[in-house]
């Protein structure tokens, strides 16, 4: 069976991703030493990154999930599934696999701020600042990349490729 990755080239190998995740985990662990963290994972793309990151952080932690959907390209964002943990007064970190336009992330950040967490930060594996429509910057960035369409490690192309352990880009 033909795979979408057959038409793509490896951008980041599994080993490179593991190094980035370890680096981010160490930064977060250092910054939050002795504290409890609540991770918020937007479904579905961030799940691989969230699971790997959380396993590498040796601090008390909770995780909750949200599901957001753009109603149309460039349109409003809709909350499909909200968090169920009370984050008031807690240290919260949003886990994103890639920050692109930041429209959905901005919506989520604004939503979480209304719950009055003690702190709210963002960690992303990949950051594409050239695509940014809103002025959001992650607090922890694994790798800044050019405007490339990435697939694998949770990121998909029409729901295909999320399960790849490497990250791929379209062949030029």
C-alpha positions as CSV (number, residue, x, y, z in Angstrom):
1,X,0.0,0.0,0.0
2,X,1.3,3.4,-1.0
3,X,2.0,5.8,1.9
4,X,1.8,9.6,1.8
5,X,5.5,9.6,3.0
6,X,6.4,8.0,-0.4
7,X,5.9,11.5,-1.9
8,X,7.8,13.3,0.8
9,X,11.3,13.5,2.2
10,X,12.4,13.2,5.8
11,X,12.7,16.5,7.6
12,X,13.4,15.4,11.1
13,X,14.3,11.8,12.1
14,X,12.9,10.1,15.1
15,X,16.3,10.6,16.9
16,X,16.3,14.3,16.2
17,X,12.7,14.7,17.5
18,X,13.7,12.8,20.7
19,X,16.6,15.2,21.3
20,X,14.3,18.2,20.8
21,X,11.7,16.8,23.2
22,X,14.5,16.0,25.8
23,X,15.8,19.6,25.5
24,X,12.3,21.0,26.0
25,X,11.6,18.7,28.9
26,X,14.8,19.7,30.7
27,X,13.9,23.4,30.3
28,X,10.4,22.9,31.7
29,X,11.6,20.7,34.5
30,X,14.2,23.4,35.5
31,X,11.7,26.2,35.3
32,X,9.0,24.4,37.3
33,X,11.2,22.6,39.9
34,X,9.0,21.7,42.9
35,X,5.8,22.8,41.2
36,X,2.8,20.9,39.9
37,X,2.0,21.4,36.2
38,X,-1.2,21.1,34.2
39,X,-0.6,20.3,30.6
40,X,-3.3,21.2,28.1
41,X,-3.1,19.2,24.9
42,X,-5.1,20.3,21.9
43,X,-6.4,17.2,20.0
44,X,-5.3,15.5,17.8
45,X,-2.0,16.6,16.5
46,X,-0.3,17.3,19.8
47,X,-0.9,13.9,21.4
48,X,2.4,12.2,20.3
49,X,4.5,15.2,21.4
50,X,2.5,15.5,24.6
51,X,3.0,11.9,25.6
52,X,6.7,11.9,24.9
53,X,7.2,15.3,26.6
54,X,5.3,14.3,29.7
55,X,7.2,11.0,30.1
56,X,10.5,13.0,30.2
57,X,9.4,15.5,32.9
58,X,9.8,14.2,36.4
59,X,7.4,16.6,38.2
60,X,3.9,16.2,39.5
61,X,1.7,16.8,36.5
62,X,-1.9,16.5,35.2
63,X,-3.1,16.6,31.6
64,X,-6.3,17.6,30.0
65,X,-7.4,17.8,26.4
66,X,-9.3,20.3,24.3
67,X,-10.6,20.0,20.8
68,X,-10.9,23.1,18.7
69,X,-12.1,23.6,15.1
70,X,-11.9,26.5,12.6
71,X,-15.4,26.9,11.2
72,X,-13.8,27.8,7.8
73,X,-10.4,28.9,6.6
74,X,-9.7,32.2,8.3
75,X,-13.1,32.0,10.1
76,X,-14.1,31.7,13.7
77,X,-12.8,29.0,16.1
78,X,-15.2,26.7,17.7
79,X,-14.7,24.8,21.0
80,X,-15.6,21.2,20.5
81,X,-14.3,19.8,23.8
82,X,-13.3,22.0,26.7
83,X,-11.0,21.1,29.6
84,X,-12.5,19.4,32.6
85,X,-9.7,20.2,35.2
86,X,-10.0,23.3,37.3
87,X,-6.9,25.3,36.4
88,X,-7.5,28.3,38.6
89,X,-4.3,29.2,40.5
90,X,-2.3,26.5,38.7
91,X,0.7,26.5,36.4
92,X,-0.5,25.6,33.0
93,X,1.4,24.7,29.8
94,X,-0.3,24.4,26.4
95,X,1.5,21.7,24.3
96,X,1.5,22.4,20.6
97,X,3.1,20.2,17.9
98,X,3.4,23.2,15.5
99,X,2.5,26.8,15.7
100,X,1.4,28.1,12.3
101,X,-1.0,31.1,12.0
102,X,-1.7,30.9,15.8
103,X,-5.4,31.7,15.4
104,X,-6.5,28.5,17.1
105,X,-3.8,28.8,19.8
106,X,-4.8,32.5,20.4
107,X,-8.4,31.3,20.9
108,X,-7.3,28.6,23.4
109,X,-5.0,30.9,25.3
110,X,-7.7,33.5,25.7
111,X,-10.1,30.8,26.8
112,X,-7.7,29.4,29.4
113,X,-6.8,32.9,30.8
114,X,-10.5,33.4,31.8
115,X,-10.0,30.5,34.2
116,X,-7.3,32.5,36.0
117,X,-4.3,30.1,36.1
118,X,-1.3,31.2,38.2
119,X,0.8,31.0,35.0
120,X,0.1,30.1,31.4
121,X,2.9,29.2,29.0
122,X,3.2,27.5,25.6
123,X,5.6,24.8,24.4
124,X,5.9,23.9,20.8
125,X,8.0,21.3,18.9
126,X,7.9,23.3,15.7
127,X,7.4,27.0,15.2
128,X,6.6,28.7,11.8
129,X,6.8,32.4,12.6
130,X,6.6,33.4,8.9
131,X,3.0,32.1,8.9
132,X,1.9,33.9,12.0
133,X,-1.3,36.0,11.8
134,X,-1.4,36.9,15.5
135,X,1.5,38.0,17.7
136,X,1.9,34.8,19.8
137,X,5.3,33.5,20.8
138,X,5.9,30.2,22.5
139,X,7.8,30.1,25.7
140,X,9.6,26.9,24.8
141,X,10.4,26.2,21.1
142,X,12.0,23.0,19.9
143,X,12.9,24.2,16.4
144,X,12.0,27.2,14.3
145,X,11.2,26.2,10.7
146,X,10.4,27.9,7.4
147,X,6.9,27.7,5.9
148,X,6.8,24.0,5.1
149,X,4.0,21.5,5.1
150,X,5.0,18.9,7.7
151,X,3.5,15.5,8.2
152,X,4.3,12.8,10.9
153,X,4.7,12.7,14.6
154,X,1.0,13.7,15.1
155,X,0.8,16.1,12.1
156,X,-1.3,15.0,9.2
157,X,-2.4,15.5,5.7
158,X,-6.1,14.9,5.6
159,X,-5.8,12.6,8.6
160,X,-3.0,10.6,7.0
161,X,0.6,10.3,8.4
162,X,0.0,11.1,12.0
163,X,1.5,7.7,13.0
164,X,4.9,8.3,11.3
165,X,7.7,8.5,13.8
166,X,9.7,10.8,11.5
167,X,8.6,14.2,10.3
168,X,8.3,14.6,6.5
169,X,8.0,17.5,4.1
170,X,6.9,17.6,0.5
171,X,9.6,16.8,-2.0
172,X,10.6,19.9,-4.1
